Amino acid sequence: MESEKPRKQKPLETVEPIGRRVLIRKDEDKKETKGGIKLPDTIEIPTITGRIVAVSAEVENEPDIPLMQYDKVLFNPKGAIPVDFEGDNRLFVVDIDNIVAVFRRS
């Protein structure tokens, strides 16, 4: 019997945005409208909502920017930089100027 060598675990990679940027995990693309109409798989409707995964130190320390980790936001995908970190590629680095709204519960 061969002796089993302990497997080395890969260190976890993290992505830390720099400057006035945040890291967003975009929401899943919608397959059905609120009215119940099924959308064909061939039509791509750009999803522009997501959750903030990480906030840069500059954004975190700026009291005039109301963004925090786990906030749900609406963002302009034109300025989003995809992060090739996951297989489904749902992570994006987004400049705070491209975030147009934050969803808040009253």
C-alpha positions, 0 to 999 in steps of 0.5 A: 500500500502506498503511503498517502501524501497530504494534499496541499490546499491552494491558498484562497485568492481574494480580490481587493478593489483599489481606488474608488471601486467595489467588487460586485457579484452580479445577480443571475440573469432573469429567465422569466418576467414578473408577469410569468412570461418565460424568456427564451434562452437565446435572448440575453437581457443584461442584468445590472443588479448585484451585491457588493462583495468587497469595498476598497479602503478609499470607499470604506473610509469616505463618509459621503459614499453610502456603500457597504459590503452586502448592499444590493446595487443597480450598476451600469455594466458598460464600465464593469471590469469582469474578474476571471476568478470563477467559472461562471464569471459573475464578479465585476470591479465597478467604479463607484461612479457607475453605481446608480442606486442602492436598494434599501429597506425602509 
